[in-house]
């Protein structure tokens, strides 16, 4: 009888333990609530931003910093260093161990000191610096029915008196009636994000088509318009002082480019500064500090993550240049400098 009582007691204790364990395991894993995000940008122009995200019942925090970078953390406290100035949309998702989540976002303005990344001041007379510039050469219309033949000759491009000279000439050359130069930094310099200033004086003459522009560095494996194109300045000889700023990319190529125009004075007799501001959020084109074209940037566009290189040239006629003055003889574009800041 005593052994039977002991057995009953043991069974009761076991059932009680199992019951308690079951109740403990049935305790719900509560969903995260009350997500709060605080962002404190550093005041030293370092690009650092301290984030402090808190949420009830959160086990992990997923930070999307608004520039394509995402990090998963066990704590909501992090100091993140941005590479470029700009306005960023930051999203934080707090999760519990069961995967239930809550999300919220905040805006943060980042200021980072700009430093000169690359430049050409064109201070050495002679040929353009071969460590910085190469050439596209030949005729064939260049996809726009243009009339010029691009050369490497000093007749068409040279540095003198502190200026790069690109010269468009009327002359018979290898089957073409005009010669010019098309300089580019492909394979020598390219960059992603920054501020560009180009100080230039443009050529005159009906049919002239000067351009200061950029192409995606992956053009050889990602043909245009997939590689992207940023036209910082274009002008038609038939519309002097009307400056075009245009982006080309899939869905907005050729005549369907995403562009705008602005009117300035004395484009062919005075120097003006043609600029590009480019970051994760937008591409902006301006003349003398006045923005006239803005295109929002995002991960679907070639301007989001790829490097771009410069092209400086003068074309003649073609789909954009239009009719040519039969009495045209020559015209020159002068470039005082090109500077890239990051």
C-alpha positions as CSV (number, residue, x, y, z in Angstrom):
1,X,0.0,0.0,0.0
2,X,2.8,2.3,0.8
3,X,4.5,1.6,-2.5
4,X,1.2,2.3,-4.3
5,X,0.9,5.7,-2.5
6,X,4.5,6.6,-3.5
7,X,3.7,5.7,-7.1
8,X,0.6,7.8,-7.1
9,X,2.5,10.8,-5.7
10,X,5.2,10.5,-8.3
11,X,2.6,10.3,-11.1
12,X,0.9,13.5,-9.8
13,X,4.2,15.3,-9.6
14,X,5.1,14.3,-13.1
15,X,1.7,15.4,-14.5
16,X,2.1,18.7,-12.7
17,X,5.6,19.2,-14.2
18,X,4.4,18.4,-17.7
19,X,1.4,20.7,-17.3
20,X,3.7,23.6,-16.2
21,X,6.1,22.9,-19.1
22,X,3.2,22.9,-21.5
23,X,1.9,26.2,-20.2
24,X,5.4,27.7,-20.5
25,X,5.8,26.5,-24.1
26,X,2.3,27.8,-25.0
27,X,3.3,31.4,-24.0
28,X,2.8,33.5,-27.1
29,X,5.7,35.2,-29.0
30,X,4.3,38.6,-29.1
31,X,4.5,40.7,-32.3
32,X,6.8,43.7,-32.2
33,X,5.1,47.0,-31.4
34,X,6.0,50.7,-30.7
35,X,8.9,51.0,-33.2
36,X,10.6,54.4,-32.8
37,X,13.6,55.5,-34.9
38,X,15.9,58.4,-33.9
39,X,18.6,59.6,-36.4
40,X,21.4,62.0,-35.4
41,X,23.7,63.1,-38.2
42,X,27.2,64.1,-37.1
43,X,28.0,67.8,-37.3
44,X,31.6,67.3,-38.6
45,X,30.6,66.7,-42.2
46,X,32.0,63.1,-41.9
47,X,28.9,61.5,-43.3
48,X,28.2,59.6,-40.0
49,X,24.7,59.2,-38.8
50,X,23.8,57.5,-35.4
51,X,20.6,55.5,-35.5
52,X,18.7,54.3,-32.4
53,X,15.7,52.1,-33.2
54,X,13.7,50.6,-30.4
55,X,10.6,48.3,-30.4
56,X,8.8,46.2,-27.9
57,X,9.3,42.4,-28.4
58,X,12.0,42.9,-31.1
59,X,14.8,40.4,-31.5
60,X,16.4,41.8,-34.7
61,X,16.4,45.1,-36.6
62,X,16.8,45.3,-40.4
63,X,18.2,48.7,-41.5
64,X,17.7,49.9,-45.1
65,X,19.9,53.0,-45.2
66,X,18.4,54.4,-48.4
67,X,21.5,54.0,-50.5
68,X,21.2,50.4,-51.5
69,X,22.9,49.0,-48.3
70,X,20.9,46.8,-45.9
71,X,22.1,45.4,-42.5
72,X,20.5,43.1,-40.0
73,X,21.4,43.7,-36.4
74,X,20.6,42.3,-33.0
75,X,20.4,45.8,-31.6
76,X,18.8,48.9,-33.0
77,X,21.8,51.1,-32.2
78,X,24.3,51.8,-35.0
79,X,26.5,54.5,-36.4
80,X,26.5,54.3,-40.2
81,X,28.9,56.2,-42.5
82,X,27.4,57.6,-45.7
83,X,29.8,58.1,-48.7
84,X,27.9,61.1,-50.2
85,X,25.9,64.1,-49.1
86,X,22.2,63.8,-49.8
87,X,18.7,63.2,-48.4
88,X,18.1,59.6,-47.6
89,X,14.9,57.6,-46.9
90,X,15.8,55.1,-44.2
91,X,13.6,52.2,-43.4
92,X,13.8,49.9,-40.3
93,X,12.0,46.6,-39.8
94,X,11.8,45.1,-36.3
95,X,11.2,41.4,-36.1
96,X,10.6,38.9,-33.3
97,X,11.9,35.3,-33.3
98,X,8.8,34.1,-35.1
99,X,9.4,36.4,-38.0
100,X,6.5,38.8,-37.2
101,X,7.5,42.4,-37.9
102,X,6.8,46.0,-37.8
103,X,8.3,48.7,-40.1
104,X,8.8,52.4,-40.1
105,X,10.8,55.0,-41.9
106,X,12.6,58.3,-41.4
107,X,14.3,60.9,-43.5
108,X,17.9,61.9,-42.8
109,X,20.0,64.7,-44.4
110,X,23.7,63.9,-44.7
111,X,26.4,66.5,-45.2
112,X,29.8,65.3,-46.2
113,X,32.7,67.5,-47.2
114,X,33.4,67.4,-50.9
115,X,37.0,66.8,-52.1
116,X,38.4,67.2,-55.5
117,X,38.5,63.7,-57.0
118,X,39.8,64.4,-60.5
119,X,40.4,67.4,-62.8
120,X,42.0,68.7,-65.9
121,X,42.9,72.4,-65.9
122,X,44.4,72.3,-69.4
123,X,47.5,74.2,-68.3
124,X,50.1,72.5,-70.5
125,X,50.2,73.4,-74.2
126,X,50.2,70.7,-76.8
127,X,48.1,67.5,-77.1
128,X,45.5,66.8,-74.5
129,X,47.0,64.8,-71.6
130,X,47.2,61.2,-72.8
131,X,46.9,59.9,-69.2
132,X,43.5,61.5,-69.0
133,X,42.1,61.6,-72.6
134,X,41.8,59.2,-75.5
135,X,39.9,59.6,-78.8
136,X,37.0,58.2,-80.7
137,X,37.8,58.4,-84.4
138,X,36.2,58.0,-87.8
139,X,33.0,58.8,-89.6
140,X,29.9,56.8,-90.3
141,X,27.3,59.1,-88.7
142,X,27.7,57.9,-85.1
143,X,24.1,56.7,-85.0
144,X,22.8,60.2,-85.6
145,X,23.6,60.7,-89.3
146,X,26.3,63.2,-88.4
147,X,28.6,64.6,-91.1
148,X,32.0,64.9,-89.3
149,X,35.0,62.6,-89.3
150,X,36.7,62.5,-85.9
151,X,40.5,62.6,-85.8
152,X,43.4,62.6,-83.4
153,X,45.1,65.5,-85.3
154,X,46.2,68.6,-83.6
155,X,44.2,70.5,-86.3
156,X,41.1,69.3,-84.4
157,X,42.1,69.2,-80.7
158,X,44.9,70.8,-78.7
159,X,45.6,72.7,-75.5
160,X,46.8,76.3,-75.7
161,X,46.8,79.2,-73.3
162,X,45.0,77.3,-70.5
163,X,42.2,76.0,-72.7
164,X,41.3,72.7,-74.4
165,X,40.4,73.6,-78.0
166,X,38.1,71.3,-80.0
167,X,37.9,72.5,-83.5
168,X,35.2,71.6,-86.1
169,X,36.5,72.3,-89.7
170,X,35.0,72.2,-93.1
171,X,37.5,70.2,-95.2
172,X,37.6,67.1,-97.3
173,X,39.0,64.2,-95.2
174,X,38.7,60.5,-95.9
175,X,35.4,60.9,-97.7
176,X,33.9,63.3,-95.2
177,X,33.3,67.1,-95.6
178,X,34.0,68.0,-92.0
179,X,36.5,67.1,-89.3
180,X,36.3,67.4,-85.6
181,X,37.5,65.7,-82.4
182,X,35.8,63.5,-79.8
183,X,37.8,63.2,-76.6
184,X,36.9,60.7,-73.9
185,X,38.2,59.4,-70.5
186,X,37.1,55.8,-71.1
187,X,39.6,53.4,-69.6
188,X,41.4,56.3,-67.9
189,X,38.9,57.9,-65.5
190,X,35.4,57.1,-64.4
191,X,33.4,57.6,-61.2
192,X,30.1,57.0,-59.5
193,X,28.3,59.9,-57.7
194,X,29.7,63.4,-57.2
195,X,29.6,67.0,-58.4
196,X,31.0,68.0,-61.8
197,X,31.9,71.5,-63.0
198,X,32.9,72.2,-66.6
199,X,33.7,75.8,-67.6
200,X,33.3,76.2,-71.3
201,X,32.6,78.5,-74.2
202,X,30.6,77.0,-77.1
203,X,31.0,77.2,-80.8
204,X,28.7,79.1,-83.2
205,X,27.5,78.1,-86.7
206,X,24.3,76.6,-88.1
207,X,24.6,72.8,-87.9
208,X,27.1,72.7,-85.0
209,X,26.4,70.4,-82.2
210,X,28.7,70.7,-79.2
211,X,28.3,68.3,-76.3
212,X,29.8,67.7,-72.8
213,X,28.4,64.4,-71.7
214,X,29.0,61.0,-70.0
215,X,28.4,57.3,-70.8
216,X,28.2,54.3,-68.6
217,X,31.6,52.5,-68.3
218,X,29.9,49.1,-69.0
219,X,28.9,50.1,-72.5
220,X,31.0,47.3,-74.1
221,X,29.0,44.6,-72.3
222,X,25.8,46.6,-71.8
223,X,25.1,48.5,-75.0
224,X,23.5,51.9,-75.2
225,X,20.9,52.8,-73.9
226,X,21.3,50.1,-71.2
227,X,24.6,51.6,-70.0
228,X,23.0,55.1,-69.6
229,X,23.9,58.5,-70.9
230,X,24.1,61.9,-69.1
231,X,24.2,64.9,-71.3
232,X,25.4,67.8,-69.1
233,X,25.4,70.3,-72.1
234,X,24.2,70.2,-75.7
235,X,23.5,73.1,-78.0
236,X,22.2,73.3,-81.5
237,X,23.8,75.9,-83.8
238,X,20.3,76.8,-84.9
239,X,19.3,77.7,-81.3
240,X,22.3,79.4,-79.8
241,X,22.0,80.0,-76.0
242,X,19.4,77.2,-75.6
243,X,21.1,74.6,-73.4
244,X,19.8,71.0,-73.3
245,X,20.3,68.7,-70.3
246,X,19.2,65.1,-70.9
247,X,19.4,61.6,-69.5
248,X,19.1,58.6,-71.8
249,X,18.3,55.1,-70.6
250,X,15.9,52.2,-71.5
251,X,12.5,53.7,-72.2
252,X,14.0,57.2,-72.6
253,X,16.5,56.9,-75.4
254,X,17.1,58.9,-78.6
255,X,14.5,61.6,-79.1
256,X,12.6,60.3,-76.1
257,X,15.3,61.2,-73.7
258,X,14.4,62.6,-70.3
259,X,15.5,66.2,-70.8
260,X,14.9,69.8,-70.3
261,X,16.3,73.1,-71.6
262,X,17.3,76.5,-70.3
263,X,18.1,79.8,-72.0
264,X,21.4,81.6,-71.2
265,X,23.1,84.6,-72.7
266,X,26.4,84.7,-74.7
267,X,27.1,81.0,-74.8
268,X,29.4,81.4,-77.7
269,X,31.3,84.6,-76.5
270,X,31.5,84.0,-72.8
271,X,32.4,81.1,-70.5
272,X,29.7,79.4,-68.5
273,X,29.9,76.6,-65.9
274,X,27.9,73.5,-66.8
275,X,27.4,71.3,-63.8
276,X,26.1,67.9,-62.8
277,X,25.0,66.8,-59.3
278,X,24.6,63.1,-59.0
279,X,23.9,60.9,-56.0
280,X,21.7,58.0,-54.9
281,X,18.5,60.1,-54.9
282,X,18.7,62.2,-58.1
283,X,20.6,63.5,-61.1
284,X,20.6,67.3,-61.4
285,X,21.9,69.4,-64.3
286,X,22.6,73.1,-64.0
287,X,24.2,76.1,-65.7
288,X,26.0,78.7,-63.6
289,X,24.4,77.2,-60.5
290,X,20.8,77.3,-61.8
291,X,19.3,73.8,-61.8
292,X,17.1,73.2,-64.8
293,X,16.8,69.4,-65.0
294,X,16.2,66.9,-62.2
295,X,15.6,63.2,-62.6
296,X,15.0,61.0,-59.5
297,X,17.5,58.2,-59.2
298,X,16.6,54.6,-58.2
299,X,17.9,51.1,-58.4
300,X,16.2,50.4,-61.8
301,X,18.3,53.1,-63.5
302,X,21.9,52.8,-64.8
303,X,22.8,55.9,-62.8
304,X,22.3,54.1,-59.5
305,X,25.4,52.0,-59.2
306,X,27.6,52.2,-62.3
307,X,30.6,54.3,-63.1
308,X,30.5,56.9,-66.0
309,X,33.2,58.5,-68.1
310,X,33.4,61.8,-69.9
311,X,33.1,62.6,-73.6
312,X,33.7,66.1,-75.1
313,X,33.0,66.7,-78.8
314,X,31.6,68.8,-81.5
315,X,29.4,67.1,-84.1
316,X,28.1,68.5,-87.3
317,X,24.5,68.3,-88.7
318,X,22.8,65.0,-88.2
319,X,19.4,64.3,-86.5
320,X,20.0,66.8,-83.7
321,X,22.4,69.3,-85.4
322,X,20.1,69.8,-88.3
323,X,20.8,71.9,-91.4
324,X,24.3,73.2,-92.0
325,X,25.3,76.6,-93.2
326,X,26.9,76.1,-96.6
327,X,29.3,79.0,-95.8
328,X,30.5,77.5,-92.6
329,X,34.3,77.2,-92.3
330,X,35.2,76.4,-88.7
331,X,34.2,76.7,-85.1
332,X,35.9,76.0,-81.7
333,X,34.7,74.9,-78.3
334,X,37.0,76.1,-75.5
335,X,37.1,74.2,-72.2
336,X,38.8,76.0,-69.3
337,X,38.6,73.1,-66.9
338,X,36.7,70.0,-65.8
339,X,36.5,69.2,-62.1
340,X,34.9,66.3,-60.2
341,X,34.2,66.5,-56.5
342,X,33.1,63.8,-54.1
